[in-house]
Amino acid sequence: MVGLHLLKSMYALSDEAVCERWIENPYYQYFCGEEFFQHRFPIERSSITHWRKRVGESFFEKLLQESLRIAFDEKALKKNQLQRIVVVTFPPRIKP
């Protein structure tokens, strides 16, 4: 699920689009932990939405912080590259 949400965010995809690309792209599958190419999406598409609601916004903030910390510790990221970070978030949905 984390891999799907990272891909979704990196490429500004909808839930449907990330599922479609996952099916046809072995790199997406490998990024999400698959060892062999799959011809069918392994879960219901709606599971992505349910999981995102269950973990909440704070999970994604912590994920970003931890990803940056690891990149810095592994010397894949330098302090001067942290002067400006752009984070794309979606506005909360207003319930009728």
C-alpha distance (Angstrom), angle and dihedral (degrees) to the residues before:
residue distance angle dihedral
M1 . . .
V2 3.79 . .
G3 3.81 90.8 .
L4 3.80 91.8 50.2
H5 3.79 91.5 50.4
L6 3.80 92.1 47.7
L7 3.82 91.0 51.4
K8 3.79 90.2 44.9
S9 3.79 90.7 52.8
M10 3.82 97.1 41.4
Y11 3.81 93.2 52.9
A12 3.84 98.3 31.0
L13 3.81 92.4 -120.6
S14 3.77 131.8 161.7
D15 3.80 119.7 -121.8
E16 3.80 89.2 -101.7
A17 3.80 93.6 49.3
V18 3.81 94.9 49.3
C19 3.82 89.2 50.9
E20 3.81 91.8 50.1
R21 3.81 92.8 48.2
W22 3.82 91.5 45.7
I23 3.82 90.1 58.1
E24 3.80 94.0 52.6
N25 3.80 101.4 33.3
P26 3.82 119.4 73.6
Y27 3.81 90.0 -168.6
Y28 3.80 90.9 59.5
Q29 3.79 89.3 49.5
Y30 3.79 93.4 48.8
F31 3.83 90.9 47.3
C32 3.81 87.9 54.8
G33 3.80 92.8 51.6
E34 3.80 104.1 -95.4
E35 3.79 115.4 145.0
F36 3.81 96.1 -165.9
F37 3.79 131.2 37.6
Q38 3.80 111.8 -94.8
H39 3.81 124.4 -152.2
R40 3.80 95.5 -160.9
F41 3.77 131.5 48.3
P42 3.83 105.3 -106.8
I43 3.81 98.3 -139.5
E44 3.78 140.4 34.2
R45 3.80 111.0 -84.5
S46 3.80 90.4 -128.0
S47 3.82 88.5 62.8
I48 3.81 88.1 74.2
T49 3.80 91.6 59.2
H50 3.81 93.5 43.3
W51 3.82 91.8 50.1
R52 3.82 92.6 48.2
K53 3.82 90.5 52.5
R54 3.80 91.8 45.7
V55 3.82 96.9 52.7
G56 3.80 94.8 41.3
E57 3.78 134.9 -152.8
S58 3.81 94.7 -67.0
F59 3.82 90.3 63.1
F60 3.81 91.1 61.6
E61 3.81 91.6 47.7
K62 3.81 90.2 52.8
L63 3.81 90.4 45.8
L64 3.81 90.8 54.6
Q65 3.81 92.4 47.3
E66 3.80 92.6 49.0
S67 3.82 92.6 46.0
L68 3.80 90.9 52.8
R69 3.81 92.0 46.2
I70 3.81 92.3 52.0
A71 3.81 92.1 46.2
F72 3.81 89.7 51.1
D73 3.83 93.3 46.4
E74 3.81 90.9 49.4
K75 3.83 90.5 49.0
A76 3.81 91.1 -118.9
L77 3.80 88.2 120.2
K78 3.80 130.1 44.6
K79 3.81 129.2 -153.1
N80 3.80 92.5 -114.7
Q81 3.81 88.6 58.9
L82 3.81 89.3 59.9
Q83 3.78 96.1 64.4
R84 3.78 91.0 100.3
I85 3.78 128.2 18.5
V86 3.78 122.0 178.6
V87 3.77 115.6 -154.1
V88 3.78 119.0 -171.6
T89 3.77 114.3 -149.8
F90 3.75 131.3 172.6
P91 3.81 119.8 -122.9
P92 3.78 115.9 -109.5
R93 3.77 114.6 -92.9
I94 3.77 114.6 -111.7
K95 3.76 111.9 -133.0
P96 3.82 115.7 -139.2
